[in-house]
Each structure stands twice: as structure tokens, then as C-alpha cells.
Amino acid sequence: MNNTLATIDTPAALIERSRMQRNIARMQQRMNELGVRFRPHVKTSKCIAVAKAQRDGGAQGITVSTLKEAEQFFAEGFTDILYAVGMAPHRLQHAMDLRRRGCALGILTDGVESARAIVEFGRANGEVFDVLIEVDTDGHRSGIRPEEDALLEVAHVLHDGGMRLGGVMTHAGSSYELDTPEALRAMAEQERSGCVRAAQRLRDAGLSCPVVSVGSTPTALMAEALEGVTEVRAGVYVFFDLVMRNIGVCTEDDIALSVLTTVIGHQADKGWAIVDSGWMAMSRDRGTQKQKRDFGYGQVCSVDGTVLDGYVLSGANQEHGILSREGAPDTGIAARFPIGTRLRILPNHACATGAQFPEYQALSEDGSLETWGRFHGW
Amino acid sequence: MNNTLATIDTPAALIERSRMQRNIARMQQRMNELGVRFRPHVKTSKCIAVAKAQRDGGAQGITVSTLKEAEQFFAEGFTDILYAVGMAPHRLQHAMDLRRRGCALGILTDGVESARAIVEFGRANGEVFDVLIEVDTDGHRSGIRPEEDALLEVAHVLHDGGMRLGGVMTHAGSSYELDTPEALRAMAEQERSGCVRAAQRLRDAGLSCPVVSVGSTPTALMAEALEGVTEVRAGVYVFFDLVMRNIGVCTEDDIALSVLTTVIGHQADKGWAIVDSGWMAMSRDRGTQKQKRDFGYGQVCSVDGTVLDGYVLSGANQEHGILSREGAPDTGIAARFPIGTRLRILPNHACATGAQFPEYQALSEDGSLETWGRFHGW
């Protein structure tokens, strides 16, 4: 017997395939219009089937957040991979192994100390690494600011040390804190112009800078022009989530990932239904807490995906979720959602919720489910 | 070559074995003094080696939060198992399968509707389930309050329906919101007396109630007497964490679980070191946020486990952690923690952090590491 939404065990991580395909097409079309290559960040899904759908949609290469992802995707035929986390010296051996097996793996640095470690290891082992310099265009995390002396210093360490200077990359992660089109467009332009400025400084110094890579889901979707940029990276757009809904780059109806759950109890006088999706299923991510609308641990939908407005997962223990209505308690909740009722919960943060599951259940429009594995760990 | 803290890949979930053994001994000794059986909740570790250490320490039976845990522990010879989450009707088949393979699996209900589903399934399949009634002694989640009519109603549905009334159980989860010995002792007494009262009501009605099961780590450790209680359950005590430190039932030096991490970059002017443990390693749990001391995403320690007072993981993205000093920025941080430096981070919530890893690295006092698997998913 094939599994269906009525028979599969819960909690389960559902991917609504038609929504995912729509999200992929939307992003790719935007990138095509802007005239840039698109390199999806596969840390969101960690799933071969999802990355293949992105590639089939027109993506060129992938971005990864761990060398385990690089390993797994390379084993499935993805050869153009950017490891977009600053290189730790102890991982250089693994990176070199991947390259020597045929993986075009780009690595990242944002400081003289780590650049020197790359050069030293590369020289000792006769390996010419492709290295991108991480640029900080919004102050949210790592990278060198476009005007800093360190930018040229790092570039010279790499170049003079015999490494291949692949280019510059930046990620405007602070776009996640915005929620108006104007602010997002401005952040996209700040991300673009800062990264292009860094590239220009390298070129002005006679250094090569083939790649100018920018991106986050909000800035990718809101950028009006990407002059000087060669590629864009984005991850969560493939599923979207409630954080992205609050930022304003999708609606609830675009969210392709949800958690299928079962009602296991009630506290009727409090207006609570207890479901079998706690934080182990949803993750502890409370990304909407400080946004314009707080969805608790998630937005409740009927099993067919219809948003049940006002019903949220208001609390979560490890394997228990508390489902309630915002505002006045729904004292008829036990009749509305009897024991055994199946519901879907839209997540705050698709990357975090997906990571709680060893596999996805990919739902087709005919109601059939297909199991898609995902990687866990490092 | 055997792995050591200097060679193993990061992030890694370390268990300091001597601390874990001390935590196990402390809890078991307390239970022995109070004259009750101890049934650890293995949802914290989801690890056979940890549960065996608890059993070797004197524990009798285990508590699980999913049937997958029941399955995995049963396969390793644990036969006395309480599934401490309200029974969903669609899981009765799996529960029966486990019982028929020799697992003494107890299941839970807290309402007439679910009790009827258990009876109906049991009768249709000739199975006499062992069923405990969940009692609500603190209003934090599920269960029937000791004085509610529903208590006897559910008991009669089960008894008259031919099921075995195993007893009553409660979990005072709201103990996690307290942080003084007085309040914790009072909550332990509230948990005990409420559960014993529920048991008494069943016995007064001529029903059997062999098991009176209570517990949470804070109440188990702070209870002064447990008259009428037959067994205690607790989970997180085996590792402890910063939430438990703030509640007041352990110190930082008791915390047996930490995340080994590597410094991968700096923003020296901001006083930041960037490490390779983001929320994918630590989890998104911010359990100390509303407690007496907020540790961000975790307390930083040197690689040998010494607490570096004032240094916390102040921010976390998926694979990036931002490490900084509380108060004035440490502008000498790049020299203090150069690229490649290894550190340990104590977690807010051991159950959530452990769940991010496919395995633990168990550290012996001689510095050797042993890999202990843990289960993932449902």
C-alpha cells in the first residue's frame, strides 16, 4: 500500500511539489531577467532531488555550508560547488581530496591569517585552490568591508602565494531583518554595490576577479538591477517560510514545506489541542517572534493545506505541540480537531525545520507521496 | 590514528564521561534515598550507551518520547518501556507489534476519546494494553487534573473495556520556569501530591493503580519526600545544561554535553570571533533568554572544558556562530582565539543540542574519544 497523507506516520516533513516548482521557476526567471547565473544554496534542503529540480530549472552550480554537503552532492554528479563558510585550516585536506577527485570546489577566506593557512597548505601539497574573498556589505557576520586595506592584503597573499583568486562573494543576511519593499531594494543595492566595489578594487590592483557573487533570498527577489554581478546565491526561496512571508517576499500559499501532524489530546477549557509536533519536529526556531506577525512555532493548516487563520502552534515541548487560537480561546477545539485529526503546520524557518527530519515526503498533485532523503550532521 | 579533541572534525557533540557518570550517580542516590524506582527518560540522549550507563547505575526501565525510541531500545534489550506521550490511534498497531515481540510497553491517555480508541483497537485485536492515565499537576501541558470527573471516567472506560489500568503519571514541566530551592521544593510536592491524589481516587473507586509515576529533572532533584510515589522519571539530568544551571540544580561544571568548535574568522573591531558552530550545531534553543542569566546560544569554554567567564555564543546562523565577550567588546579577540583555535560551547538545552548530531564523541579522562550513535527522526 502506498502512503498517503492519511496513512503516513507523523510528524512528517511534507514538500508540496507544485509549490516548490513554482518557487524554483520564479527565482530562475528573475535571475534570467537580471542576466546573472544562479547558484542555489542547498543547505536549505540538503536533498539531492530538490537540488536536481533546481538544476533542471536552470541553476548553475551549487552553494554548500559544509564539506559533508559537498561530498554528498559531488557523489550525485554536482561538480561545481562553492563552500560558502570561511575555511578552517583542518578542513583543507578534505577540500583538496574533493578537488583531486574532480570536484571544482571553491573555498572562502576573509582574513590574512586564514589566507596564509590556505597558501601554506596549498604550497606544501602542490594544490592550487580556487579561493573567493568574503566581503562584508552589511555588518551582519563575517567578511572584509569593501574599503578595508585587508581586502587587497588578503588578495595579494593568495595571488602571490600561487592560489587562484576566484573572486568576491557577499551575503546580506541582515535583509532578514527588513520588511518593506523599499528597504529590501535598498539592501539589495547595498549588497550589489559593495561587492562590485570590492571586485573593482581587486581589478584596479591588477588582480583577477572573475566571480562577483551576491545573495540572500530577500535581496535576490527584490534586486532591481545587478550590474557587475556574475552570480546570485539563495537558499530558502525553494521552500519559503513564515519568516519570508513576514519579510514580504512570499505569501503563506507559496510555502512548500510543512509538518504533517496528528492531534493526540485536548485541554478543552483552555482551548488547546495537543499535537505530536513539538520542537523536535518544528525546531526551536522562533524567527517570527520579533517580526510584524508572530506565528508562535507555526501556522496551522488543514490536511489539504488550507490556512486556518488565527490557529497557531503556540507552544512546543520535545514531542508535544500546543495548538490554539490567537485571542479568545476556542473552547470548541476538541470538536473542531478531534483526536486523530491530521493537520499541517507551516514553519517559521524552513532550513531549521527541514533539519529535524531524516527525509521529506514529496507530495504530488495526485496525492501520492515520494520519500526524498536528506543529509544529517557534518 | 585515534581521534582526539585536537584532530576530530568540528562541530562535534562531546560527552564528558566522568561528568555523566557523576550525574547518573547523583540522581540514582537521591532516588534510592527517597525509596522510589527510577525510570530515566532517554529522549535526552537517544543513545544506547548512555541508557546502559543509567541502567548500570540502578535505573529500572526507561521512558521514551517516540515509538522509534521504543523500537531502537527494545532491539538493544530494554524491555520495560513507558511511551510517555498521549497515544495517537494510528500508532496502536505499532505499539501492539512491539508488545507481541516481548516489549512490556506502557502507553498513555488523558481523555475519554483516546481511551475509547485504545479499547476499541485492543478489543478488535485481542490485545490488553497497559495504560497509564496522564495527570495534570501544574497546568503546563496535557493530562487530567486530579479532581476532574474525567479521571474516573477514563479509568472506567479502560477498565470496563478490558485494558490493564497501569496507574497514573505526571510531569511538572513548569518546574523549568522556577529558580529558587523553595519554589522547586513546593513544585515537587505539588507534583507528588497531585499524582498521589489521582491514584487515591482510582483506588477509592475500586480500581487498581499500581504505578504512581512523577518527575522532571528539577523536581526529582529537589523533592524532599515522595510518599505514595512508586517511580520517578527524569531525562536531562544525565547531561545537564545552562537552563538547569539557571534553575539551580547544577553548576557549569556538571554539564556533561558540549559542542567542540573551531574558530574560522574574526571581526576584530567588533570583538567577534566566528566559529563553525551555528544553530545547526547548537539548535535554535534560547532557553536561557528569559532566565536569570542569558547565555546567548551557549557558554564558551577552552578546549579542556574550563569555563571562559563572560564569553558566550552571542549569535548563530546555520553554520556560523558569533563568539563575543559580554559587556565591552574584546578587541584583542583575534589574538586570544586565533584561526583554528578549538573551544567547547556548553548548550542551553542538552536535549535540543544533542538532537542536531548523528553521534556523540564520548571523552574519557585519558583524552580518548569513543563514537556513540544516536537516533534521528521518528
Interface residues (C-beta under 8 A of the other chain):
Chain A: T7 D9 T10 P11 A12 K43 S65 T66 V85 G86 M87 A88 P89 H90 R91 D110 G111 E113 S114 A117 D136 R141 S142 G173 T262 V263 I264 G265 H266 Q267 I274 D276 W279 M280 S283 R284 D285 R286 G315 N317 Q318 E319 H320 I322 A334 P338 I339 G340 H349 C351 A352 A355 Q356 F357 P358 E359 H376 G377 W378
Chain B: T7 D9 T10 P11 A12 K43 S65 T66 V85 G86 M87 A88 P89 H90 R91 D110 G111 E113 S114 A117 D136 R141 S142 G173 T262 V263 I264 G265 H266 Q267 I274 D276 W279 M280 S283 R284 D285 R286 G315 N317 Q318 E319 H320 I322 A334 P338 I339 G340 H349 C351 A352 A355 Q356 F357 P358 E359 H376 G377 W378
